[in-house]
Amino acid sequence: MSVVQKPVRLAIALSACLLVSTAQADPIPGPQRQLVNSTLWQQHAPEYALISRATFAAATAALKSALASRGSAAIEQPDGGAGKPPAVIVDLDETMLDNSPYQAWLARRGVEFSEPTWDAWIALKQARALPGAIEFANAAVKSGKVTLFYVSNRECKDAAHCPNRSNTMENMAALGFPGATDPSRFLFKVPGDPRGDKVTRRKQIAEKHRIVMLVGDDMRDILPQEDVKALADPGSAIGRRAGDEIGKRWFILPNAMYGGWLSGLGKTADAQFANLRAAPLPAADAPVLASWNLAWLLTPATYDELLPACRKTGQIRSNERAIPCTPGRDPIPQRQAADFDALATVAGRLHADVVALQEVDGPAAAAMVFRQGWKVDCFVSRAHVQKVGFAIREGIPYQCNPEFAALDVDGASRAGADLTLYPGTPQAVRLLGVHLKSGCVDGSLKTSTSEPCKSLRRQVPVVEQWVDARAAEGGRFAVLGDFNRALDQDAKYSAGPDEAAPASVFRALSDGKPAGAVLRRATERSCFDGDPHDGPPIDNILVSQSLAEGRTLDAAHLRYDKALAEGRILSDHCPILLRLQ
């Protein structure tokens, strides 16, 4: 098959491009950093749980008097609703249901709220009940033929077919909320409703019921917007009404503050960020991908075990458990607790959903860097301490696929780690983590006679087979890791007609004619000022057109700040990231 005839497979080659110093970078990205404290408070503060329970306990205790009272609790029912059966109206989000994992997802991504991601969160059906909410809901229904209505600004774009409503009902039925199987109990926002306004829906309920109680987390759950503004004056008519109703027929839950509870989560922004419990949300954009070569990352116990018999000559094979100590070369790093802590700090600043790892001796070593909030998995099985694997954000569904053993072309090369995020869903992304043969950074693969280039030349068609198989499946995929190859320079070589002896890694994988492809370039590879390893970037993320199409690319090369790196053994590589939004 000629090069021109072959379809495009890979759209993007990323070579660690936007250089970002962590000395200047805020560890909480983007417009949602204000969500961090508020979300942490809702997820971790004992005060919040106690206030929620106390509010619902007070509302339960007030039910009897609310039923016996005259008139209506709703401004929209001036006639009082006499003779009509009683109803209680509750809001859903942050009143009955806890959506803090979605808020944490926004904060981790540094992105604004959007309807597609909100709808995706609702579709997961993983919201939990707020403390005391289910008990109150059941007590209301049992208190005297009360009909409980769930009035929410979750949106129904089509009244006849509303996935948000059906997904919410399934979520709430599983939690044990009463009436969760009755669609008439759920009044959602429909096209034409003013943003955030529930007046029309309260009026709709008032036509057939007397509204005896209202519960929410925002005063718009109780009042029209214009009356909410007038509450600032306690002497106004609505201010006096609020004074009479609050704690009797109106109940409001708090929504996010700050306080002494933060001290239990760590004093730094990095530590706080690590405590966010984020949703396993199949993003409407795409997962944030990262790659990091951690330079012979071993546990101290493994280092101590292998050092006495370290290999002084020859190449260590894949099936050998050993470390090198070749005369005339620096020994592999022996890290202390402070080094692991510094690497963990970098990991805390790495706002990615998944990180391809290289030169890591399996999950035990990886867990010393990727601590709370991460899972380390899908490592290749070679005995050699240089392994390939992944760190995945806790809560994100994934499956480890069989390792890509064919990449070990000579019994001394590294197999590939194969992972699927969000398996079995339309958002599924297949990832191949690689650490290709070192020693062939530049030059035509086809004409080079060096042994490293010969091995790399054998590996390229193997990776291409994986790429072609994924393209044939029609799914979204990426290849990421340490290519040991400067792909920005490599791209100048033509692919050539001989697929078994490619001249260019990138041209071979993107089939020579990457129409519309973008090859990103970095000006340097150094991880900190004065880094002796400066040179062409060799860590890359290659993304399929199916994953990149229609998305904005935001790439970052996360450099180590001087204060963190000084006196510490980090790595001669620093993390690269790719956001597709």
N, C-alpha and C positions, 0 to 999 in steps of 0.2 A: 504494500500500500504506500503510495507516495505521500510526502509531507503535506502537499496541498489538499489531498483528498481527506485527510484525517480531520475529524471534528475537534473543535476547541475543548480542552478539558479543564485547564486551570486558568483562572483569570488574573490572579494577583500574586506577585512575588513581593513579599515585604521584607526589607532588610533593616530592621530596627531604626525607624526613620526619624520621628520627631524626638529630639534629644531633650529630656526633661530632668533637671537636677532635683533630687529629693531634698536638697537643702532649701530649695525655694518652693517646691510643690506642696500644696495643702494635701494632707493625707485623706481628707474627705473631699471627693471631687464634686465640682460643678454646683449647679443651682440648688441642689437638695441638701447641702450640708446642714441646713437648719433643722432638717428632719432627724438628725442623729440623736440629739439629746431627748427630743420628745418621744421618739420611737423606743429608745432605751428605757425611758421612764415607764411607758406603758408595758413593756415586756418584762422589766425587772424590778420595778419599785414595789415594795410591799404596801406602801401607802396607796398606790393606785388600786390594787386588788381590794384592799380594805374599804376604800371609798366607794368602789363599785358595789361591793356587797352591802355596805351600809345604805347606799342610795336605793337599791332594790328592796332591801328589808323595810326601809321607811315607806316606800311606795306600796309594798304589800300591806303594811299595817294601816295605811291610809285608804285602802280600797273600800272598806266598810262605810266610812264617813263620806267618801266620794260618791258612792252609790246612793247614800241617803240624802245627799245635798240637793239643793234646787238649782235649776239652771244648768248651763253647759260650761265645761272647762275651755271650750274653743271660742275664740273671738268670732269665728265664721258662723256661729250658731246663736245669733242674738235672741231668737225666740225661746231659747232654753231647751228645746227638744222634748218638752213634756209629753208623756205618753209613749215615747219611743223606747225601744229596748236599748240597754246601755252598751257602750263600746269604749274600749281603751285603744288609743293610737300610740304605737311605738315606732321610733326610727329604727333602722337596721345597723348601719355602719358606725362603729364605735359607740353603739348603744346596746344592741343585742349581739352583734358580731365584731370580733377582733380582727381587723385587717392589717395589723402592724407588720406581718411579714411582707406584705406588698409595699408598705412604706419603706421598710428596710431595703427591699429590692431597688426602689427608686434611689435611695441614698447611696447604696453601693455602686449603682451605675452612674450616679451624678446626673440623672435625667429628670425631666419634668413629668408630671402626671399626663397620661394620654389615654384616650378611650380604648384603643386596641389592647394596650397592656393591662388596663383595668378589667376589660372583658375577659382577657386570658386568665387573670387571677380568679375571677368569679367562676370561670369554667373549671378550674382546678378543684373547686368545692372543698377547700381546706381551711376556710375561716373557722375559728373557734368561738365558742360562746364567751361573753364577758362574765366575770364572776357574779353570780346571783341572778343572771338574766333569765335562765331557763326556769328557775324556781319561781321568779316573779310571774313569768308568762303563764305557767300552769296554775298559780294561785289566782290570777286574774280570771282565767276561764272558769275556775271552780267556785268563784266567789258569789256568783249570782247571775248566771246566764249572760255573762259578759262576752261579747264578740271582740276578739283581739285582731286589730288590723296592723299590718306591717307596711308603713308608708316610707318609701325609700326613693332616693334620687339615682339608684341604679336604673339604667335606661332600657326601655323597650322601644326599639326602632320600628317594630311592626307589632301591633297589638295582638294579631292573630298568632304570630310565631315569635316568641320572645325567649331566646336561649338564656338570657340573663335571669329571667324569672324562673324558668324550669331548673336551671343550675342552682339558683339560690334555694329553691324549695327542696331540692335533693340534699343540699348541704345542711339545711336546717332540720329536715326530717331525720337525718342521721344523728344530729345532735340531740333530738328529743323535744323540739319546740312544738307546742300545740298548734293545730291548724295548718301545719306545713304542707299538707297534701291538697289544700283547698286554694286554687288560684285566685278566688274572689277575695281572699284575705290579703293579697299582695298588690298594693297600688304603687306602680313604678312610674318614673318620669317617662313621658311620651313626647314625640315631636310637637313643638309649640309651647310646651311648658316653659315659663321663665326659669332661668338658671337658678337652681337652689330653692325655688319657691314651691311650697306644698299647699297653698291656699285652695286651689281648685280641687285637689284630692280630699282635703278636709271637708270642704263643702259637699262633695259627693257622698262622703260617709254620713254627714249631718242630715242628708235628705231622709235617711231611714233609721238613724240611730241617735241617741243622746250621748254625746261625747263626755265621759265622766273623768277621764285622765289622759294626760299627754306626757310622754317620756322621750327624751332625746339627748344629744350632746351639743346641740347648737340651737339657739333661740329661734331660728327659722323653722325648727321642728315643731314649734309651738305657736309662733306669731307670724303675721305678714312682715315683710322686710321693713316697711315704713314704721311699723310699731317697734321693731327691734331697735331701730335708730333712736326712737324716742325714749327708750329705757334708760338712757344716760341721765335723764332728769327724773329722780325718784318722786318728785312732786307732781309729775304729769299724771294724767288719768291712767295711762297704761302702766306707769311706774307704780302707782298705788295698787292697780289690779295685780301686778306681779308680786307685790308684797303680800297680798292676800292669798295668792294661789301657790306660790313656790313652797314646796314641801308638803302641800296638801293635795293639789290636783295637777300641779306642774312639777316635774322632776327632771333635773339636768345632771348629766355625768360630766366630769372634767375631761379635758382633752389636752394633755401634754404640757408639763412644766419642767422644773428642775429642782434639785435639792441635794441633801446630804447622801442620798442613796447612790450617787455617782461614785462615791469613794470606794465602794465595793467592786467597781468595774475597772479600776486602773485609772491612773491620773492622766495618761497621755491620750491624745486623740486616736492614736493607733490602737491602744487597748480598748477604748470605747467602741471603735469601729468594728473590732473583732468580735464584740459581744452582740452585734446585731443579728437577730434571727431572721434571715431573709427567706422569702418565698421561693420554692422550686419552680419559678415561673418560666414557661417556655416563651421567651421574649418575642415580641412582634418584630424586633429588629434582628438580633442574632446574639449568640453568646459572645462574651468578651474572651478572646483567646490570648494566651500568653505562652512563652517558652523561656526556660532558664536552665543553663548548664551550670551545675553547682560544684564543679571541679573536685572530683574525688571525695564526695561526701560520704563519710563513714561514721558510725558511732565510735566513741572513744574506746569502747571495749573491743570492737572489731579491729581497730587500728593496733591496739596493744597485742591482740592475738596474732595478727599477721606480720607485724614488723620484724620479729626475730628471724623469720624465714623469708624475708623479702627477696625478690628476684633481682639479681645484679646483671644478668645478661639475658638476651633473647626476648621475644615478644610473648606476653602472657596470653594463652589461648582462652577461648570462651568457657571451656569446661574446667578451668583451673581457678582455684581460690587463692589468690596471691596479690601482693602489691609490689610495685617496682622500687628499686633503690639503685638505679644505674649510676655508676661512678661518673663524676663530672657533671651531673645534672642535679638540680634541686630535688630533694625528696618530696613526695606528695605531702600535702599539708596535714599537720596534726592539730586539729582544732580543740580549743578549750571551751568551757561553758560560755564565756563572754563572746566567743566567735559565733556559737550557735544562737545566742540571744540577738546578736547584731543581724544575722541572716533572718531570724524570725521577725525582726523589725522591718526589714525589707519586704518580707512576705506579707506583713500587715499592711504595707502601702501598695501592694499589688492588687489593684481592684479588678480582678479577673474572675471569670466563672470557672475556668479550667486552665491549668498550667502543665505543659509538657515538660518533663524533667529529664535531664541527662546527667550522666556521671554520678548517679546516686545508688548506693548499695541497698536498694529495696525500701519497703515501707518503714522499717524501724529508723533508718537514717533520715528519711524524708520527714517523719513525724517530729523530729527534733527542730525542724525549721517551720513546717506547716502545722501549726498547733491548733488551737481552738477555732472551730468553724470550718475545718477542712477534713476531707477524707483523702488518704493516699492509697492508690490502688493501681491495678492493671500493669504491674511491673513485669518485664521479661524475666525468664527463668534462668538465664545464664549464671554460672558460678562466679564469673568475673565480677569484681566489685563495681565496674562501670556498667550500670544498668539504665534502661529507659523506662519511664513510667509516667504517671499523672498525679497531680493534686486537683481535687474537684471540690468546689464549694459544697459544704454540708447542706443537704436538702434538695440538691439538684439530682433528678433521676438519671442513672447511667447504667451501662452494662459494659463489662470487660469482654472484648472479643478475643479469640485465640491470637496469641502473639504472632507477629509477622516474621517467622523464623527464616524465610527465604533471604532476608537481607544479610544474614551472616553467610556471605558468599565463600569464605575461606576458612571457617572454623575459628577465626580470631576477630571477626567483626561483630557489630552490635545488631541484634534483631530489632524489629520495630514493635512499639506498643500500640495496640489497636483498641479504640474506645468509641462508644456511641453515647452521646448525650440525648436525653429525652427519647429513649427508644420507644418505638411503636406509636409515635405521634407525628403529625405533619411537621413539627419543629425539629425532628431528629437531625442530628449532625454527627457524621462519622469522622473521627480524627485518627490520623496516623502520626505517632510521635517517633522521630528518627534521630539518630546520631551517626551520620555517615562517616566514611573513612577519612582520617585526617592526613594532611601532608600534600594536598592537591588543591590549594586555594585558588589558583588561577592557571591559565594556559589551556590550550585545546586538549580536551580529554582524548580525542581521537589520535593525536600525534604524539602525546607524551609517552615516554618510555619508563617513567618512574614507577616503582612498585605501588605506591599509594594511589597514583592516578589509574593504574591498571585495575586495582580493586574497586575504586570509585566507579570506573567505567562499567564494571560488572554489576554494580549496585543500581545504577540508574535505570536500566530496563526493568529491573525487579520492582522498583517504586512505580514505574510507569504502568506495569501490569496492575498494581493495586489501584492506581488512579483510573485506568481504563475500566476496571471492574466496577468502581463506584459510579463512574459516569454512565455506564450501561444500566445501572440500577435506577438512575434518574434522581438520586438523592443529593443532599447537600454534604459537602465534605471539605477537609483541609489536611494538608501535610505540614507539620511544624516541628521545629527543633534545630539542632546544630547540624547544618549541612557541611560544615568544614569547607565551604566554598563561597566565594564572594559572588553571589548571583547577579549583582549589578554589572560586574565585569564579565562574568560568564556569559551573559546574554548576547555579547557581541559576536560570539562564535555561532556559526550556522549549525542547525541540527544535523544536516547531512542526511543522505538517503539510507545509510546503513544504521538501522535501529539498534543493532547489537553493539555498535561502536560509536556512541554519540559523542559529538564534540562539545556540546553544551548541556549542562544539567537542566537549566531552565527551559531551553528550547525543546529539549526532548519531552519534558513533562507537560509543557504547554503546546506541544505538537507543532512548533515552528511558526504557526500563524495565529498568535493569540489576538484575534480581532478585538479591539477595544480594551486590551489588557493594559494594566498600569504596572510598571516596574518601578517601585520606590527605591530611592537611593539614600544612603546615609553618608555624611561627610566624615564620620569617624566611628570607631568601635570602642574607644576607651570608656571605661566605666567610672573614672574619676580623674580629676586634674592630676597630671603627672603619671598616669597609668602607662607602664612600659609596654602593654599589650596593644597599643594603638595600631590600627590597621584597618583593612577592608572588613566590613561586617560579614560574619559568616553564619549568624543565626537568622533564620527566615521563617515566615509563615506564608504558605501558598494556599490560596483559597479558590474553590471552584466557582465558576460563573454563577451557578445556581444559588450559591450562598452570598456572593458579592452583588448580584444584579439589583439595581435600584437602591443601593445603600451607599451612604456616605462613609468613607474610610477615615478613621482616626487612629493613627499609629503612634506608638510611644516607645522610646528607648529609656528605661528607668535607670538613670545613673546613680551611683552611690555618692552621698554627700561626704565631704572630706572628714567631718567630725565622726561620722559613722565608720568610715573605712580605715582611718588612721589607727595603726596598731592592731588591726583585726585581720584575720584570715577570712576573706569573703570568697570571691571567685574571680577568675580572669574574664568571666562573662557576666553581664548583668541582664536583667529580664527585658524581654521585648513584649509588647502588647499590641493587639489589634481589636478595635471596636468597629463594628459594622452596624450603622444605625439608619 
